[in-house]
Amino acid sequence: MKAKKWTFLLTSIATLALVTACTQSTSNTTASNTATTKTTSTTEAKKTSYFTDKDYDTSYDEKTAATVTLSESTAKVSGDGVAVSGSTVTISKAGTYVISGQSDGVQIKIEAEKTDDVHIVLKGVTMTNTNAAISATSAGHVYLTLADSTTNSLSDSATNSDEKADAALFSKVDLTINGKGTLNVDGKKNNGIKANDTLHITGGSYNITAVGDAFNVNDELNITGTTMTIDAKEDGVKVDNDEDTSVGTMYLSDNTITVTAGDDGIHASGDLVIDSGTYTVKNSTEGLEGKSITINGGDIAIYSTDDGVNAANKNAQQSEIFFTMNGGNLTVEVGQGDTDPIDSNGNITVNGGTIKMTGQTGFDFDGTATYTGGDIYLNGEKQTEIVSSMPGGGGAPGGGPQGNGGPGGRP
């Protein structure tokens, strides 16, 4: 799904960064600065590779679009490709559909051809007390736009009888959410938003609560340009595929996301990349989790009762598992017991940025550690090397000082 037109730009930037790097000295400090410069120079280009131009396209012509006007337990529809039967609205073909109004017990189903792109515009919508309020079971791609300056609310029922679509918003096909409006989601049965394939989000404000996961995605979850407040009894932001370790990936940039979770705050079974933004995990069992975790920038604050950052996947090779910090600020506090601020079942690499850890230990890793730049603190004491806290674990040359336990506050 990466845009081909950026290939030339990526190649050009990579070449320029390589030439720049060759002019630098080879000291540890300069090597760190070079690595950081290379990362920064490619950040803007890398961002676009996670989204298509259409992911950002919020335009529509309301004069030619079909409309759905919700009213109590039914709806009024006009235009081609949409029909209403009792409390069920069915969209059956490609096109743009503008939805407005309030309903109780009405469900919108998308059952289009597998080659059809369906564009849904939410323009001041409130839907409650139903199976998944919007359920997309067949289409090529569903684009959901939050109309500017509108507030939209989706909720399923605690008695939602659709086990596969156990969410307030469900999509079996690729889903994109964009726009500058607000979306409130309440997952009363289980999940808030569930997507079986990919979910791209390129804007909007979100308030999501769920008795299960706030986000439950299978293959790919990429989010940029959003503000989110999440309260989930289970995982907060999750993409997970146990069958294929090459997917289950997540990319985050330019967001302000606050998560309170009963289990993982931000979880990817595959690769997790954070480029920029502000991420606060107020409470979690594990704060960040991924097969690999790469932080290029941003401000991240985590409180967890178990590991703060955990690079792990029982189905992956150890060479695929790592934690890498190239820039940004990472603050981690963990609870008492057998907990680690940063735990990797593979390697750990710190090239830049600032890491502040509060806990009984600092790092725990099974592979090797590389520290070329940036600042690391444990309980307020600056560290000069990365040392594994567990006997028999990996190690870096020499031994680094361990900090004295000190008070820490939740982010």
Buried (B, 14 or more C-beta within 10 A) or exposed (E): EEBEEBEEBBEEBEEEBEEEBEEEEEEEEBBBBBBBBBBBBBBEBBBBBBBBEBBBBBEBEEEEBBBBBBEEEBBEBEBEBBEBEEBBBBBBBBBBBBBBBBBBBBBBBBBBEEEBBBBBBBBBBBBBBBBBBBBBBBBBBBBBBBBEEBBBBBBBBEEBEBEEBBBBBBBBBBBBBBBBBBBBBBBBBBBBBBBBBBBBBBBBBBBBBBBBBBBBBBBBBBBBBBBBBBBBBBBBBBBBBEEEBEBBBBBBBBBBBBBBBBBBBBBBBBBBBBBBBBBBBBBBBBBBBBBBBBBBBBBBBBBBBBBBBBBBBEEBEEEBBBBBBBBBBBBBBBEEEEBBBBBBBBBBBBBBBBBBBBBBBBBBBBBBBBBBBBEBBBBBEEBEBBBBBBEEBBBBEEEBEBBEEEEBEEB
